[in-house]
Amino acid sequence: MFRTVFQAFTSPVAGPVGFGLAVIMCGLVIGTAVSAEHNEELLKHRISALTAENLRNGLALHARLAACEGGPADLARDRVNIAALTPEQRAQRLAGAAPQGFDVCARMESADRAVLETLR
């Protein structure tokens, strides 16, 4: 068996066949590298598009939440800086004041938390 393997590697045909296989494998490696680079560029563009869309959606949701937290004008003297409050304090403030559309605000806050949890 060893003799057969030795003869196969030392035959005059082994050199050109090995060279041909090496060239084919080199072509496959180059093709794979080009394909991977193309996929990487596509994914980078998709990530940037999704990031921009996420930013737009986040700004819209925060604007709606701020409108819900604004409440009626007669509560202006009791308002505190909402940005300084923790999410729990904001929720308690909304629950205590019970502005119109509280259900919508609570759902938006819950959706916002869920989105932030998925991003972590």
N, C-alpha and C positions, 0 to 999 in steps of 0.2 A: 504494500500500500504506500509506504514511504517513497518507494522507487517511482511509482506512478505519479505521485504529486511532484516529485523532483523533476521528472521528465516533462511534466506539463509546464512547469515554470522555466525550464531551460530550453524549451523548444524554440525554434526561430519565429514561430507565430505569436508567442507569448508577449514579446515586446510591443509590436504594433497593436495587438488587442488591448493590452494594458494601457497604452497611450490613448487609444480611442475611448476607453472607459473613463480615463482621467479627464479628457476633454469634455465628455458628456456630463460628468459629475460637476465639473467647473461651471458649465452652462446652467445646470440646474441650480447651483448655489447662487449664481448671479441673478437668475430669474426669481428665485425666492427672495433675495434681498431687494430687488426692484419692486416686487409685489408688496412686500412688507412696508417699504417706504411709501408707496402709494396709499396703502391702507392707513398708515399713520397720518398722512396729510388729510385724508377724508375724515378720520376720527377727530383730528384737531379742529377742523372746520365745524364739525357737528357739535363738539364740546363748546366752542365759542358761541355758536348759535343758541344752544340750550342755555348757556350762562346769561346771554343777553335777554333771552325770553324770560328766564327766571327773575332777572333784575326788574324787568318791566312788570311782571305779575306781582312781584313783591312790593313794588312801589304802589301799584294799584290797591293791593290788599291793605297796606299800611294807611293809605289815604282814606279808604273806607272805614277802617278801624278808628282812625282819628276823628272822622266825622261822627261815628257812633259815640265815641267818648266825649265829644264836645258837649253834648247835652243842651238843654235849653239855656237861653241867655240870662235868665234870672238866677242861675247858679254860678255866674261868673265870679262873684266874690268868694265862693267856696272852692274854686278850682285850685289845684296844686299843679306843679310841673309834672305832667304825666310821664315825661321821659325819665324822670328820676325814680319813678316807682318800679317795684319789681312786678313781674307778671301776676303774681298772686294778689298784690295790692291793687293792681289795675282791675283784676277780676272782681275783687271785693267791692271796689268803688263802683263798677258797673252794676253789680248785683244790688248794692244798696240804693243807688239812684234810680235803677230800672228805667232807663230811657226808652223811647219808642224804638222798636226794632231790636230789642235786647237779644232775642233769639238769633237774629242774623249776626249780631256782633259776637255772640258766644260761639257760634259755628265758625265764624271767620277766625277767631282766636284759636279755636281747636285745630282748624286746618293749618293755620300758620305754625303752630307747635309741631304738628305732624310732619310738615315739610321740613322744618328745621331739624327734626330728629333724623329724617332720612339723609340729610346732608352731612351729618356728623360721622 
